[in-house]
Amino acid sequence: MIYKYILEIKYRFLFSFIAWCFLVFNCYFFKETLLYVFMKFSFAQRSSDTIYFLITNVTEVFLTYLQLAYFIANQITFLFICYQIFVFTSAGLYKFEYVYFKNVSLMILIFWVVFVLILNLVIFPASWVFFWQFQNLTFYFETKLNEYWAFYTSVYHLCYFAYQLVVLFWVFLNLFKAYFLIIKKLRKILYFAFFVVATVVTPPDIAHQLITSICIIMSYELLLLYLLLKIELIHFK
């Protein structure tokens, strides 16, 4: 019996590895298109129509394309592995456990999509414009390809940390929804933590930090409101 489970785990990881290989291959095949998609979030803010990168190493373009393919493939494969783990463990769960983990997985996916949209449409362009505005008549900035990609991935990982906090808050509120009085007393500490996170993930600009903090606080309050309505609906039934 155990051998069947081990064999199923091997097959699932093998399928995940094959999927990762195909993703890397496809991402590298469409590398120019994908790079342009990532570029337009920042360069759309520029007045010049000319878009170019400076390279100083003969292997720089190839390595950056490879990093781009690995980055996209890793993000998608991680979600695929999480799905495989959920499907594998769902057979041994009770119905209420299955529904709970299904809802958590769905909310995590929704949060991830919202996080990617906010990052690429708001946070990263704002960060790029903030650092770009220091260019003047004395300093002229020419973007290096590998440094541009390193900047994007660093902003992504910082924002991904904030996204994980939102997910943890949602799980935390779900698990301790019977202790709303304690959560209410901790609200000031949580708000301070939100401002600290917003300061870390946004450029050193007060306006962007306030906007990000308000968005995180609104997300937290909406989650809290959702759980309160859910509890009231259960009591009403």
VENUR-V513315 format. One record per residue. N is the residue number from 1. RES is the residue in three letters. OMEGA is omega in whole degrees, 0 to 359 (NA if undefined). Layout:
n=N res=RES omega=OMEGA
n=N res=RES omega=OMEGA
This chain:
n=1 res=MET omega=179
n=2 res=ILE omega=181
n=3 res=TYR omega=179
n=4 res=LYS omega=179
n=5 res=TYR omega=179
n=6 res=ILE omega=179
n=7 res=LEU omega=178
n=8 res=GLU omega=178
n=9 res=ILE omega=179
n=10 res=LYS omega=180
n=11 res=TYR omega=181
n=12 res=ARG omega=177
n=13 res=PHE omega=176
n=14 res=LEU omega=177
n=15 res=PHE omega=179
n=16 res=SER omega=179
n=17 res=PHE omega=178
n=18 res=ILE omega=178
n=19 res=ALA omega=178
n=20 res=TRP omega=180
n=21 res=CYS omega=178
n=22 res=PHE omega=178
n=23 res=LEU omega=178
n=24 res=VAL omega=181
n=25 res=PHE omega=181
n=26 res=ASN omega=178
n=27 res=CYS omega=178
n=28 res=TYR omega=179
n=29 res=PHE omega=179
n=30 res=PHE omega=187
n=31 res=LYS omega=181
n=32 res=GLU omega=179
n=33 res=THR omega=180
n=34 res=LEU omega=178
n=35 res=LEU omega=178
n=36 res=TYR omega=179
n=37 res=VAL omega=179
n=38 res=PHE omega=181
n=39 res=MET omega=189
n=40 res=LYS omega=179
n=41 res=PHE omega=181
n=42 res=SER omega=185
n=43 res=PHE omega=175
n=44 res=ALA omega=180
n=45 res=GLN omega=183
n=46 res=ARG omega=178
n=47 res=SER omega=181
n=48 res=SER omega=178
n=49 res=ASP omega=182
n=50 res=THR omega=179
n=51 res=ILE omega=179
n=52 res=TYR omega=178
n=53 res=PHE omega=176
n=54 res=LEU omega=177
n=55 res=ILE omega=182
n=56 res=THR omega=181
n=57 res=ASN omega=184
n=58 res=VAL omega=180
n=59 res=THR omega=187
n=60 res=GLU omega=182
n=61 res=VAL omega=180
n=62 res=PHE omega=181
n=63 res=LEU omega=179
n=64 res=THR omega=176
n=65 res=TYR omega=179
n=66 res=LEU omega=177
n=67 res=GLN omega=177
n=68 res=LEU omega=179
n=69 res=ALA omega=179
n=70 res=TYR omega=183
n=71 res=PHE omega=182
n=72 res=ILE omega=180
n=73 res=ALA omega=180
n=74 res=ASN omega=181
n=75 res=GLN omega=182
n=76 res=ILE omega=180
n=77 res=THR omega=177
n=78 res=PHE omega=176
n=79 res=LEU omega=179
n=80 res=PHE omega=178
n=81 res=ILE omega=176
n=82 res=CYS omega=177
n=83 res=TYR omega=179
n=84 res=GLN omega=179
n=85 res=ILE omega=179
n=86 res=PHE omega=180
n=87 res=VAL omega=181
n=88 res=PHE omega=183
n=89 res=THR omega=185
n=90 res=SER omega=181
n=91 res=ALA omega=181
n=92 res=GLY omega=182
n=93 res=LEU omega=169
n=94 res=TYR omega=184
n=95 res=LYS omega=181
n=96 res=PHE omega=176
n=97 res=GLU omega=179
n=98 res=TYR omega=180
n=99 res=VAL omega=181
n=100 res=TYR omega=181
n=101 res=PHE omega=176
n=102 res=LYS omega=178
n=103 res=ASN omega=178
n=104 res=VAL omega=180
n=105 res=SER omega=179
n=106 res=LEU omega=178
n=107 res=MET omega=178
n=108 res=ILE omega=179
n=109 res=LEU omega=179
n=110 res=ILE omega=178
n=111 res=PHE omega=181
n=112 res=TRP omega=178
n=113 res=VAL omega=179
n=114 res=VAL omega=179
n=115 res=PHE omega=180
n=116 res=VAL omega=180
n=117 res=LEU omega=180
n=118 res=ILE omega=180
n=119 res=LEU omega=187
n=120 res=ASN omega=182
n=121 res=LEU omega=185
n=122 res=VAL omega=192
n=123 res=ILE omega=183
n=124 res=PHE omega=175
n=125 res=PRO omega=179
n=126 res=ALA omega=178
n=127 res=SER omega=181
n=128 res=TRP omega=180
n=129 res=VAL omega=181
n=130 res=PHE omega=181
n=131 res=PHE omega=180
n=132 res=TRP omega=185
n=133 res=GLN omega=178
n=134 res=PHE omega=176
n=135 res=GLN omega=179
n=136 res=ASN omega=182
n=137 res=LEU omega=181
n=138 res=THR omega=183
n=139 res=PHE omega=176
n=140 res=TYR omega=187
n=141 res=PHE omega=173
n=142 res=GLU omega=189
n=143 res=THR omega=171
n=144 res=LYS omega=186
n=145 res=LEU omega=183
n=146 res=ASN omega=179
n=147 res=GLU omega=176
n=148 res=TYR omega=181
n=149 res=TRP omega=177
n=150 res=ALA omega=178
n=151 res=PHE omega=180
n=152 res=TYR omega=182
n=153 res=THR omega=178
n=154 res=SER omega=177
n=155 res=VAL omega=179
n=156 res=TYR omega=183
n=157 res=HIS omega=176
n=158 res=LEU omega=179
n=159 res=CYS omega=178
n=160 res=TYR omega=175
n=161 res=PHE omega=178
n=162 res=ALA omega=177
n=163 res=TYR omega=178
n=164 res=GLN omega=177
n=165 res=LEU omega=179
n=166 res=VAL omega=179
n=167 res=VAL omega=179
n=168 res=LEU omega=177
n=169 res=PHE omega=180
n=170 res=TRP omega=178
n=171 res=VAL omega=180
n=172 res=PHE omega=179
n=173 res=LEU omega=177
n=174 res=ASN omega=183
n=175 res=LEU omega=185
n=176 res=PHE omega=181
n=177 res=LYS omega=177
n=178 res=ALA omega=184
n=179 res=TYR omega=183
n=180 res=PHE omega=178
n=181 res=LEU omega=177
n=182 res=ILE omega=179
n=183 res=ILE omega=179
n=184 res=LYS omega=178
n=185 res=LYS omega=180
n=186 res=LEU omega=186
n=187 res=ARG omega=181
n=188 res=LYS omega=178
n=189 res=ILE omega=179
n=190 res=LEU omega=178
n=191 res=TYR omega=178
n=192 res=PHE omega=178
n=193 res=ALA omega=178
n=194 res=PHE omega=179
n=195 res=PHE omega=177
n=196 res=VAL omega=179
n=197 res=VAL omega=179
n=198 res=ALA omega=178
n=199 res=THR omega=182
n=200 res=VAL omega=189
n=201 res=VAL omega=181
n=202 res=THR omega=176
n=203 res=PRO omega=183
n=204 res=PRO omega=179
n=205 res=ASP omega=186
n=206 res=ILE omega=182
n=207 res=ALA omega=180
n=208 res=HIS omega=179
n=209 res=GLN omega=179
n=210 res=LEU omega=180
n=211 res=ILE omega=180
n=212 res=THR omega=179
n=213 res=SER omega=180
n=214 res=ILE omega=179
n=215 res=CYS omega=179
n=216 res=ILE omega=179
n=217 res=ILE omega=178
n=218 res=MET omega=177
n=219 res=SER omega=179
n=220 res=TYR omega=181
n=221 res=GLU omega=177
n=222 res=LEU omega=176
n=223 res=LEU omega=179
n=224 res=LEU omega=178
n=225 res=LEU omega=178
n=226 res=TYR omega=180
n=227 res=LEU omega=177
n=228 res=LEU omega=178
n=229 res=LEU omega=179
n=230 res=LYS omega=179
n=231 res=ILE omega=180
n=232 res=GLU omega=179
n=233 res=LEU omega=178
n=234 res=ILE omega=178
n=235 res=HIS omega=180
n=236 res=PHE omega=178
n=237 res=LYS omega=NA
